[in-house]
């Protein structure tokens, strides 16, 4: 009898642990703004969560990374493009509630209807608990291409997004290289730039992109280990003044 009680207690403990471990095991940073704290959760790959003034914003949720049923429901979901590791309907359905807003591209809207479609260059104010300004910017390849010569990410199809949280402008680049349009970016406080090959940027491309628009904080994301991009990026950014390189999800 005592053995059965012990087994039940252990089972209950393990179940409780796994049900609550989801968000608590993910790395987080807190950025101060003039309108409260911005909490950034690094889910992994290209998936992020922003929490600000009671609002929860998911970017490119991808269900292979974690159990999205254990993560907070979304007030807003941003989807950069239609590749399966960025547009995952299973993950979206797990975090979507009745009044969740979804911002996405035209191609994504063919799979996920009812969202707010944004094209490169569009600017919208999304009315949530507080108004959020969202800017859609280009995200595409110039150098890296498929064997048939087509870019992994053609111009005009995918988006990066700039989200304004209080006095902080956060740029989530999506899948892109260091494209000319980055030279036009202004007043970016925090930037997420992809560093995985062959689909996005080399470490040198990331460094050149950061040098072009000089974010206060640079997070490389969507990177793959074993290829050395992140270690190389640390070397390249070592002497760049005014840009703080922060690497998360290294392990």
C-alpha positions as CSV (number, residue, x, y, z in Angstrom):
1,X,0.0,0.0,0.0
2,X,2.8,2.4,1.0
3,X,4.6,1.6,-2.3
4,X,1.5,2.4,-4.3
5,X,1.1,5.8,-2.5
6,X,4.8,6.6,-3.1
7,X,4.4,5.7,-6.8
8,X,1.3,7.8,-7.2
9,X,3.0,10.7,-5.5
10,X,6.1,10.4,-7.8
11,X,3.8,10.2,-10.8
12,X,1.9,13.3,-9.7
13,X,5.2,15.2,-9.1
14,X,6.6,14.3,-12.5
15,X,3.3,15.2,-14.3
16,X,3.2,18.5,-12.5
17,X,6.8,19.2,-13.4
18,X,6.4,18.6,-17.1
19,X,3.1,20.5,-17.2
20,X,4.8,23.6,-15.7
21,X,8.3,23.3,-17.1
22,X,7.5,24.7,-20.6
23,X,7.9,28.4,-20.2
24,X,10.0,28.2,-17.0
25,X,12.9,26.4,-18.7
26,X,13.2,28.9,-21.5
27,X,15.8,31.7,-21.4
28,X,14.5,35.2,-20.9
29,X,15.8,38.8,-21.0
30,X,14.2,41.9,-19.7
31,X,14.6,45.2,-21.5
32,X,13.6,48.5,-19.8
33,X,11.4,50.9,-21.8
34,X,9.8,54.2,-21.0
35,X,6.4,52.3,-20.7
36,X,7.4,49.3,-18.6
37,X,9.5,46.2,-19.0
38,X,9.7,44.2,-22.2
39,X,10.3,40.5,-21.5
40,X,11.8,38.5,-24.3
41,X,11.5,34.7,-24.2
42,X,13.8,32.7,-26.5
43,X,11.9,29.6,-27.5
44,X,14.5,28.6,-30.0
45,X,15.1,28.5,-33.8
46,X,13.2,31.6,-35.1
47,X,10.6,31.5,-32.4
48,X,10.3,34.3,-29.8
49,X,7.8,35.6,-27.2
50,X,7.5,39.2,-26.2
51,X,5.5,40.3,-23.1
52,X,4.7,43.9,-22.7
53,X,2.1,45.7,-20.6
54,X,0.1,42.5,-20.1
55,X,0.2,41.6,-23.8
56,X,1.7,38.4,-25.2
57,X,3.2,38.5,-28.7
58,X,4.4,35.3,-30.3
59,X,6.8,35.3,-33.4
60,X,6.9,32.3,-35.7
61,X,5.7,29.7,-33.2
62,X,7.1,26.3,-34.1
63,X,5.7,23.3,-32.3
64,X,8.8,21.1,-32.7
65,X,10.6,23.3,-30.2
66,X,8.4,23.0,-27.2
67,X,4.9,22.2,-26.0
68,X,3.0,25.3,-27.0
69,X,0.0,24.2,-25.0
70,X,2.1,25.1,-21.9
71,X,3.0,28.6,-23.1
72,X,0.9,31.7,-22.6
73,X,-1.9,32.4,-25.1
74,X,-1.2,35.0,-27.7
75,X,-2.7,38.4,-28.0
76,X,-0.8,38.8,-31.3
77,X,1.0,36.4,-33.5
78,X,3.6,37.5,-36.1
79,X,4.4,35.2,-39.0
80,X,7.3,36.1,-41.2
81,X,6.8,33.7,-44.1
82,X,5.2,30.4,-45.2
83,X,8.0,27.9,-44.6
84,X,7.0,25.2,-42.1
85,X,9.4,26.2,-39.4
86,X,7.9,29.7,-39.4
87,X,4.3,29.1,-40.3
88,X,3.1,26.2,-38.1
89,X,-0.7,26.0,-37.9
90,X,-0.5,23.4,-35.0
91,X,1.5,25.8,-32.9
92,X,-0.8,28.8,-33.8
93,X,-3.9,26.8,-32.9
94,X,-2.4,26.0,-29.5
95,X,-1.8,29.6,-28.5
96,X,-4.8,31.2,-30.3
97,X,-7.7,32.5,-28.3
98,X,-11.0,34.1,-29.5
99,X,-9.5,37.6,-29.9
100,X,-6.0,36.7,-31.0
101,X,-4.8,38.9,-33.8
102,X,-2.5,37.4,-36.5
103,X,-0.2,39.4,-38.8
104,X,1.1,37.5,-41.7
105,X,2.1,37.6,-45.4
106,X,-0.2,37.1,-48.4
107,X,1.0,33.6,-49.0
108,X,0.6,32.7,-45.3
109,X,-3.0,34.0,-45.5
110,X,-3.9,31.3,-48.0
111,X,-3.3,28.7,-45.2
112,X,-4.3,30.8,-42.1
113,X,-7.3,32.9,-43.1
114,X,-8.6,35.8,-41.2
115,X,-5.3,37.5,-40.3
116,X,-4.0,40.9,-41.0
117,X,-2.0,40.8,-44.2
118,X,1.0,43.0,-44.4
119,X,3.3,43.5,-47.4
120,X,6.8,44.9,-47.4
121,X,6.6,48.6,-46.5
122,X,3.2,48.4,-44.8
123,X,2.8,50.1,-41.4
124,X,-0.1,49.2,-39.1
125,X,-1.2,50.0,-35.6
126,X,-2.7,47.0,-33.9
127,X,-5.2,47.8,-31.2
128,X,-4.6,45.5,-28.2
129,X,-4.5,46.4,-24.5
130,X,-2.2,49.1,-25.8
131,X,-1.7,50.1,-29.4
132,X,1.3,48.5,-31.1
133,X,3.0,49.9,-34.1
134,X,4.1,47.2,-36.6
135,X,6.2,47.8,-39.6
136,X,6.7,45.1,-42.3
137,X,10.1,45.2,-44.0
138,X,11.7,43.1,-46.8
139,X,13.3,39.8,-46.1
140,X,14.9,37.9,-48.9
141,X,18.1,36.3,-50.4
142,X,20.4,37.7,-52.9
143,X,23.4,35.3,-52.7
144,X,22.1,32.0,-51.3
145,X,20.0,30.0,-53.8
146,X,18.6,26.6,-54.5
147,X,20.3,24.4,-57.1
148,X,18.0,25.7,-59.8
149,X,19.1,29.3,-59.1
150,X,16.0,30.5,-57.3
151,X,16.6,32.2,-54.0
152,X,15.7,30.3,-50.8
153,X,13.5,33.4,-49.9
154,X,12.4,35.4,-53.0
155,X,12.1,39.2,-52.8
156,X,8.6,40.5,-51.9
157,X,7.3,37.3,-50.3
158,X,8.5,37.3,-46.7
159,X,8.5,40.0,-44.0
160,X,10.7,41.1,-41.3
161,X,8.9,43.1,-38.6
162,X,9.8,46.2,-36.5
163,X,7.6,46.4,-33.4
164,X,7.6,49.5,-31.2
165,X,7.4,48.8,-27.5
166,X,7.3,52.2,-25.7
167,X,10.5,54.0,-26.7
168,X,12.2,50.8,-28.0
169,X,12.1,49.6,-31.6
170,X,12.6,45.9,-32.0
171,X,13.5,44.4,-35.4
172,X,12.9,40.7,-36.0
173,X,14.4,40.2,-39.5
174,X,12.9,36.9,-40.5
175,X,14.7,34.8,-43.1
176,X,16.9,37.2,-45.0
177,X,20.4,38.2,-45.9
178,X,22.0,41.7,-45.4
179,X,19.9,43.3,-48.0
180,X,20.2,46.9,-49.2
181,X,17.0,47.9,-47.4
182,X,18.8,47.4,-44.1
183,X,20.8,50.5,-44.8
184,X,17.6,52.5,-44.5
185,X,16.7,51.2,-41.1
186,X,16.7,53.9,-38.4
187,X,16.7,53.9,-34.6
188,X,16.7,50.2,-34.1
189,X,17.3,49.4,-30.4
190,X,17.2,45.6,-30.6
191,X,17.7,43.4,-33.6
192,X,17.2,39.7,-34.2
193,X,19.3,38.6,-37.2
194,X,19.3,35.1,-38.6
195,X,22.7,33.3,-38.9
196,X,22.1,29.9,-40.4
197,X,23.4,28.5,-43.7
198,X,22.7,28.1,-46.5
199,X,19.3,29.7,-46.0
200,X,20.1,33.1,-44.5
201,X,23.3,34.9,-43.4
202,X,26.9,34.1,-42.8
203,X,28.5,35.6,-39.7
204,X,30.1,38.2,-41.9
205,X,26.7,39.1,-43.4
206,X,25.3,39.5,-39.9
207,X,28.1,41.8,-38.9
208,X,27.8,43.9,-42.0
209,X,24.0,44.2,-41.4
210,X,24.6,45.3,-37.8
211,X,27.2,47.8,-38.9
212,X,24.7,49.2,-41.5
213,X,22.0,50.2,-39.0
214,X,23.8,49.9,-35.6
215,X,21.2,48.3,-33.2
216,X,21.9,48.9,-29.6
217,X,21.6,45.1,-28.9
218,X,22.1,42.4,-31.5
219,X,20.7,38.9,-30.9
220,X,21.8,36.4,-33.6
221,X,18.9,33.9,-33.9
222,X,17.8,31.0,-36.1
223,X,21.4,29.7,-36.0
224,X,22.7,26.2,-36.3
225,X,25.6,24.9,-34.3
226,X,28.6,23.0,-35.7
227,X,28.9,25.6,-38.5
228,X,30.8,28.1,-36.5
229,X,28.7,31.2,-37.5
230,X,28.1,32.4,-33.9
231,X,31.6,31.9,-32.7
232,X,32.9,33.7,-35.8
233,X,30.3,36.5,-35.2
234,X,31.7,37.0,-31.7
235,X,35.1,37.6,-33.2
236,X,33.7,40.0,-35.9
237,X,31.7,42.0,-33.4
238,X,34.4,42.2,-30.7
239,X,35.5,45.7,-31.7
240,X,32.2,47.1,-32.9
241,X,31.5,50.1,-30.6
242,X,27.9,50.8,-29.5
243,X,26.5,47.3,-30.5
244,X,26.1,44.8,-27.7
245,X,26.1,41.2,-28.9
246,X,24.0,38.9,-26.9
247,X,23.9,35.2,-27.7
248,X,21.1,33.1,-26.2
249,X,20.1,29.4,-26.6
250,X,23.8,28.6,-27.2
251,X,23.3,25.3,-25.3
